[in-house]
Amino acid sequence: MSRSVLPDDAPRLLTARFVTVVVAGIFCFAALGALLPVVPLYVKHRLGGGDVEVGIGVGALALGAVLLRPLAGRIGDRYGRRVLMVGGALLFAAMAVCTGIVASLPWLIGTRVLLGLGEAAFFVGGTTMATDLAPVERRGEAVSYWSVSVWGGLALGPVLGEVVLEDSHFGRVWFTAAALATIAAVISLATKETRAHTGADLERGRLIHPAAIRPGVLLTCTVIGIVGFNAFLPLYGPDVGISDVALVFLVNGLVVLSVRVFGARLPDRLGPVWGGTIATAATASGLLVVATWHSALGVFVGTVGIALGSAFGYPAFLLMALRDVPESQRGSVVGTFSAFFDFANGTAGPIFGGIAAATNYRGAFAVGAALALTAFVLVRFGFAGEGRGSTPPVAPELLEDPLAP
C-alpha cells in the first residue's frame, strides 16, 4: 500500500500526439453524453416504458460493449489502436442515426447494443494509445488527462442533448450524436499508430487477462451506483424540484474535470490503493447522501461525492491492472478491465430499475452506496493484491486468443 512518488523532472507527457487522442475522445464521448438524459425520456414518454424498461434501454449499450472489449484489446495489440478509434467512432455514428428509425423498445435495444460495440472499440483504442504515449512514471497522469475527454464529453454532451431536444425533437438528438462521433473519427485519422510489437510478442497475449480481474471487480462495485444514479436522475430530479437535470450532470462533470486536470498527478503520487480508497469512500458517501437527503440540495451535495469517486476510481483501478504488465499485453489488459466497466453499465440499469419499482429511487441509490462501501472494504483489506502475481486463476478456455495464428 505504499505511495508512489513522481519526480519533478519526469519526461514530457502533453505532446501533440497525446493531445490529438484526447480531443478525439472529447467529441466521441460528447456524442455518448448527448444521449444520456434523452434515452430515459424517449423510453418513458415516446415508447411508453416503465422503470424496468428504462433500465433495459439504458443498459443495452453496455451489453454490446462488454461483448467486444476483451476482443478489442487483442485487436488493438495485433492490428493497432488507430483502427479501433476510427472504426468504433464510425459505428457509433451509424447506430446513432438508426436509433429513431423504428419507435419500439426492441429496435432501440438492438441499436444500443451495436452503438455499445462502437463505443467499446473507440474507448479501448484511445485508452491504450494514451498509455502507450505516456512514460511509465506518468501513466496515472496520462489516464487522468485521457479521462478528461471522457468526462468532458459526458459533462457537455447532456447539456447539448437537452438543448437540441427542446420538448420532444428526439431525431435532432440522434443526428447530433452522429455528427459528433463522425468528427471524432476524422480526428482519429490524424493520429499516428503506437503499436510496435513483433509476432512473437503477440502470441503471448490473452483474451481475458487475469491482471485485470481483481481491479475490475472493485471498479464494478463502485461504478454500478454511479451509472444507476446517472440513468435515473432524469426521472428522480423532478421529485425533488429539479426540472432541468442537465445542471446536475454539468456539476458532476466539472468536479471530475477539475480533479482530473488540476490533480492529474495525484494517481501517480497516491498510488492505486490510496486512490481506490478515496474513490470508493467518496462514491458511497455521495450515494448515501442522495438516498437519505430528499431535496434538491441533497442531490447536488451527493453529486459532488459521486463525482469525486468517478474522478479517482478509474485511474486508480486501471493502474492496479497495469502493474508489471508487458507492453505487448497492454491492450488485452485494458480490454478486459474496461469490460468490467461495461458490465457495471449493463447491470446498473436493470438493478436500479427493479429496486426502484419495488421500493423507490432512494432505495436504489442506497443499494448503490452499499456496493461502493463493499468495494471500500475490499480495497482496505488488500483484495487488490500487491502485484500481478496475486490475481486469481482463470479458466484456460477463457484465456484462448481467437486471433492467435
C-alpha positions in Angstrom: 0.0 0.0 0.0 3.0 2.3 -0.4 2.5 5.5 -2.3 4.5 6.1 -5.5 6.5 9.3 -5.9 6.6 11.1 -9.2 9.9 13.0 -9.8 9.5 16.7 -10.8 11.7 16.2 -13.8 9.6 13.3 -15.3 9.6 13.1 -19.1 7.1 15.2 -21.0 3.6 13.9 -21.4 1.4 16.5 -23.2 2.7 16.1 -26.7 0.8 16.9 -29.9 0.1 13.2 -30.4 -1.3 12.8 -26.9 -3.5 15.9 -27.2 -4.9 14.7 -30.5 -6.1 11.5 -28.9 -7.7 13.4 -26.0 -9.5 15.8 -28.4 -10.9 12.9 -30.4 -12.2 11.4 -27.2 -14.0 14.6 -26.2 -16.1 14.5 -29.4 -16.9 10.8 -29.1 -17.9 11.0 -25.5 -19.8 14.2 -26.1 -21.9 12.1 -28.6 -22.4 9.5 -25.9 -23.2 12.2 -23.3 -25.8 13.8 -25.5 -27.8 10.6 -25.3 -27.6 10.2 -21.5 -30.6 12.4 -20.4 -32.6 11.7 -23.6 -32.8 7.9 -23.8 -34.7 7.5 -20.5 -37.2 10.2 -21.6 -37.5 8.6 -25.0 -38.3 5.2 -23.5 -40.7 6.5 -20.9 -42.6 9.1 -23.0 -42.3 8.0 -26.6 -42.2 4.2 -26.1 -44.4 4.1 -23.0 -42.0 2.1 -20.9 -41.7 1.9 -17.1 -38.7 2.0 -14.8 -37.6 -1.5 -15.7 -37.8 -0.7 -19.5 -35.8 2.4 -18.9 -33.1 0.4 -17.2 -33.0 -2.1 -20.0 -32.9 0.6 -22.7 -30.1 2.4 -20.9 -28.1 -0.7 -20.1 -28.3 -2.3 -23.6 -25.4 -0.1 -24.7 -23.2 -1.8 -22.2 -24.2 -5.3 -23.4 -22.6 -4.6 -26.8 -19.6 -3.1 -25.2 -18.9 -5.9 -22.7 -19.1 -8.4 -25.5 -16.4 -6.6 -27.6 -14.0 -5.1 -25.2 -11.7 -8.1 -24.5 -11.6 -8.9 -28.2 -11.0 -5.2 -29.0 -8.0 -5.3 -26.7 -6.5 -8.2 -28.7 -7.3 -6.5 -32.0 -5.6 -3.4 -30.7 -2.5 -5.4 -29.7 -2.4 -7.2 -33.1 -3.6 -4.6 -35.7 -3.2 -1.3 -33.9 -5.1 1.2 -31.7 -5.9 3.6 -34.5 -8.2 1.2 -36.3 -10.2 0.8 -33.2 -10.7 4.5 -32.7 -11.7 5.3 -36.3 -13.9 2.2 -36.8 -15.5 2.5 -33.4 -16.4 6.1 -33.8 -17.9 5.5 -37.3 -20.0 2.5 -36.0 -21.2 4.7 -33.1 -22.3 7.4 -35.6 -24.2 5.0 -37.8 -26.1 3.5 -34.9 -27.0 6.9 -33.5 -28.6 7.8 -36.8 -30.5 4.5 -36.8 -31.8 4.9 -33.3 -35.1 6.6 -34.1 -35.9 4.8 -37.4 -38.4 2.4 -35.6 -40.2 3.6 -32.5 -40.0 0.3 -30.5 -38.1 -0.9 -27.5 -36.6 -4.0 -29.2 -35.3 -1.8 -32.0 -33.8 0.7 -29.5 -32.2 -2.2 -27.6 -30.7 -3.5 -30.9 -29.2 -0.2 -31.9 -27.9 0.5 -28.4 -26.1 -2.9 -28.4 -24.4 -2.0 -31.7 -23.7 1.5 -30.5 -22.0 -0.1 -27.5 -19.8 -2.1 -29.8 -18.6 1.2 -31.4 -18.0 2.9 -28.1 -16.1 -0.1 -26.8 -13.8 -0.2 -29.8 -13.1 3.6 -29.6 -12.5 3.5 -25.8 -10.1 0.6 -25.8 -8.2 2.1 -28.7 -8.0 5.5 -27.2 -7.1 4.3 -23.7 -4.4 2.0 -24.9 -2.9 4.7 -27.2 -2.9 7.2 -24.3 -1.0 4.8 -22.0 1.4 3.9 -24.9 2.3 7.6 -25.3 2.9 8.0 -21.5 6.2 7.5 -19.7 5.8 4.7 -17.1 6.2 7.1 -14.2 3.4 9.3 -15.6 0.9 6.7 -16.6 -1.6 7.6 -14.0 -1.4 11.2 -15.1 -2.0 10.1 -18.7 -5.1 8.2 -17.6 -6.3 11.3 -15.8 -5.9 13.5 -18.9 -7.4 10.9 -21.1 -10.4 10.6 -18.8 -10.8 14.4 -19.3 -12.0 13.5 -22.7 -14.5 11.0 -21.3 -15.9 13.3 -18.5 -15.6 16.4 -20.6 -17.7 14.8 -23.2 -20.1 13.4 -20.6 -20.4 16.8 -18.9 -21.0 18.8 -22.1 -23.0 16.2 -24.0 -26.1 16.1 -21.8 -26.4 19.9 -21.9 -26.2 19.8 -25.6 -28.6 16.9 -25.8 -31.3 18.6 -23.8 -30.9 21.9 -25.7 -31.3 20.1 -29.0 -34.2 18.0 -27.7 -36.2 21.1 -26.6 -39.6 19.4 -25.9 -39.6 16.2 -28.0 -37.3 16.6 -31.0 -35.6 13.2 -30.4 -34.5 12.9 -34.1 -32.3 16.0 -33.7 -30.5 14.4 -30.8 -29.7 11.2 -32.7 -28.3 13.2 -35.6 -26.3 15.5 -33.3 -24.7 12.5 -31.6 -23.9 11.0 -35.0 -22.2 14.2 -36.2 -20.1 14.4 -33.0 -18.9 10.8 -33.4 -18.1 11.4 -37.1 -15.9 14.3 -36.1 -14.1 12.0 -33.6 -13.5 9.5 -36.4 -12.0 12.2 -38.6 -9.7 13.5 -35.8 -8.6 9.9 -35.1 -7.4 9.6 -38.6 -4.8 12.2 -37.8 -3.3 10.1 -35.0 -0.2 8.0 -35.5 -0.2 4.3 -34.7 1.6 3.5 -31.4 1.6 -0.3 -31.6 5.2 -1.6 -32.2 5.1 -5.3 -31.3 6.5 -8.4 -33.1 4.5 -11.5 -33.9 6.4 -13.4 -31.1 5.2 -10.8 -28.6 1.6 -11.1 -29.6 1.5 -14.8 -29.3 1.8 -14.4 -25.5 -1.3 -12.1 -25.4 -4.5 -13.2 -23.7 -8.2 -12.5 -24.4 -9.2 -12.4 -20.8 -6.2 -11.1 -18.9 -6.1 -12.2 -15.2 -4.2 -9.0 -14.1 -7.4 -7.0 -14.7 -9.8 -9.2 -12.8 -9.5 -8.0 -9.2 -9.3 -4.3 -10.1 -12.2 -4.9 -12.4 -14.3 -6.3 -9.6 -13.5 -3.2 -7.5 -14.4 -1.0 -10.4 -17.7 -2.8 -10.9 -18.8 -2.4 -7.3 -18.0 1.3 -7.5 -19.4 2.1 -10.9 -22.8 0.4 -10.6 -24.1 3.1 -8.2 -22.6 5.9 -10.3 -24.2 4.6 -13.5 -27.6 3.9 -11.8 -27.6 7.5 -10.4 -26.9 8.9 -13.9 -29.6 6.7 -15.5 -32.4 7.6 -13.1 -31.5 11.2 -12.3 -33.7 12.5 -15.1 -36.7 10.7 -13.5 -35.8 11.4 -9.9 -34.9 15.1 -10.3 -38.5 16.3 -10.7 -39.4 14.6 -7.4 -37.1 17.0 -5.5 -37.8 20.0 -7.6 -35.0 19.8 -10.2 -36.7 20.2 -13.6 -33.5 20.5 -15.6 -31.1 17.8 -14.6 -28.5 18.9 -17.1 -27.2 21.3 -14.4 -26.6 18.3 -12.1 -24.8 16.5 -14.9 -22.8 19.6 -15.5 -21.8 19.9 -11.9 -20.8 16.3 -11.9 -18.6 16.7 -15.0 -17.0 19.9 -13.7 -16.0 18.3 -10.4 -14.5 15.3 -12.2 -12.7 17.5 -14.7 -11.3 19.8 -12.0 -9.8 16.9 -10.1 -8.5 15.2 -13.3 -6.9 18.4 -14.7 -5.6 20.1 -11.5 -4.9 16.9 -9.7 -3.6 14.9 -12.7 -0.5 13.8 -10.9 -2.4 12.5 -7.9 -2.9 8.9 -9.1 0.9 8.5 -9.5 1.7 10.2 -6.2 -1.0 8.4 -4.2 -0.7 5.0 -5.8 -3.6 2.8 -6.8 -4.6 1.6 -3.3 -5.0 5.0 -1.8 -6.6 6.3 -4.9 -9.1 3.4 -4.8 -9.8 4.1 -1.1 -10.7 7.7 -1.8 -12.8 6.7 -4.8 -14.9 4.1 -3.0 -15.4 6.2 0.1 -16.5 9.2 -1.9 -18.9 7.2 -4.0 -20.5 5.5 -1.1 -20.9 8.8 0.8 -22.4 10.6 -2.2 -25.0 8.0 -3.0 -25.9 7.7 0.7 -26.5 11.5 0.8 -28.8 11.3 -2.2 -30.7 8.4 -0.7 -31.2 10.0 2.7 -31.5 13.7 1.9 -34.6 14.1 -0.1 -34.1 17.6 -1.6 -32.5 19.4 -4.5 -29.6 20.4 -2.3 -29.2 16.8 -1.2 -28.9 15.8 -4.9 -26.2 18.5 -5.6 -24.2 17.7 -2.4 -24.4 14.0 -3.1 -23.4 14.6 -6.7 -20.1 16.2 -5.6 -19.2 13.0 -3.6 -20.2 10.8 -6.6 -18.1 12.9 -8.9 -15.1 12.6 -6.6 -15.5 8.9 -6.7 -15.6 9.0 -10.5 -12.5 11.2 -10.6 -10.3 8.9 -8.5 -11.8 5.5 -9.3 -10.9 4.7 -12.9 -7.3 5.9 -12.9 -6.6 4.1 -9.6 -8.1 0.7 -10.6 -6.6 0.9 -14.1 -3.1 1.5 -12.6 -3.8 -1.6 -10.4 -4.5 -3.6 -13.5 -1.4 -2.4 -15.5 1.2 -3.1 -12.8 4.0 -5.1 -14.3 2.1 -5.9 -17.5 4.4 -6.0 -20.6 3.6 -3.5 -23.4 2.6 -6.3 -25.8 -0.3 -7.3 -23.5 -1.5 -3.8 -22.6 -4.4 -3.8 -25.0 -5.6 -7.1 -23.6 -5.5 -5.7 -20.0 -7.3 -2.5 -21.0 -9.9 -4.5 -22.9 -10.6 -6.9 -20.0 -10.6 -4.2 -17.4 -12.9 -2.0 -19.3 -15.3 -4.9 -19.9 -16.0 -4.8 -16.1 -16.9 -1.1 -16.6 -19.4 -2.2 -19.3 -20.7 -5.0 -17.1 -21.4 -2.4 -14.5 -23.1 -0.1 -17.0 -25.2 -3.0 -18.3 -26.4 -4.3 -14.9 -26.9 -0.9 -13.2 -30.0 0.0 -15.2 -31.9 -3.3 -14.6 -30.8 -3.5 -11.0 -31.8 0.1 -10.2 -35.0 -0.2 -12.2 -36.1 -3.3 -10.4 -35.3 -1.9 -7.0 -37.0 1.4 -7.8 -40.1 -0.5 -9.0 -40.1 -2.5 -5.7 -39.3 0.4 -3.4 -38.4 3.9 -4.8 -35.5 5.7 -6.4 -33.9 6.4 -3.0 -33.9 2.7 -2.2 -32.0 2.1 -5.4 -29.4 4.8 -4.5 -29.0 3.2 -1.1 -28.1 -0.2 -2.7 -25.5 1.6 -4.9 -24.0 3.1 -1.8 -23.8 -0.4 -0.2 -21.9 -1.8 -3.2 -19.4 1.1 -3.1 -18.9 0.5 0.6 -18.2 -3.1 -0.2 -15.5 -2.1 -2.6 -14.1 0.2 0.1 -13.8 -2.7 2.5 -12.2 -4.9 -0.2 -9.6 -2.3 -1.0 -8.7 -1.7 2.6 -8.3 -5.4 3.3 -5.9 -6.0 0.4 -8.3 -7.6 -2.2 -6.5 -5.8 -5.0 -3.2 -7.5 -4.1 0.3 -6.0 -4.4 1.0 -7.1 -8.0 0.1 -9.1 -11.0 1.1 -12.4 -9.4 -1.7 -12.2 -6.8 -4.5 -12.2 -9.4 -6.9 -15.2 -9.2 -6.6 -18.1 -11.7 -8.8 -18.0 -14.8 -10.2 -21.0 -16.6 -7.9 -22.0 -19.5 -10.7 -21.7 -22.1 -11.2 -18.0 -21.2 -7.5 -17.3 -22.0 -7.7 -18.7 -25.5 -7.0 -16.0 -28.1 -9.2 -16.3 -31.2 -6.8 -14.1 -33.1 -3.8 -16.3 -32.4 -2.2 -17.9 -35.5 
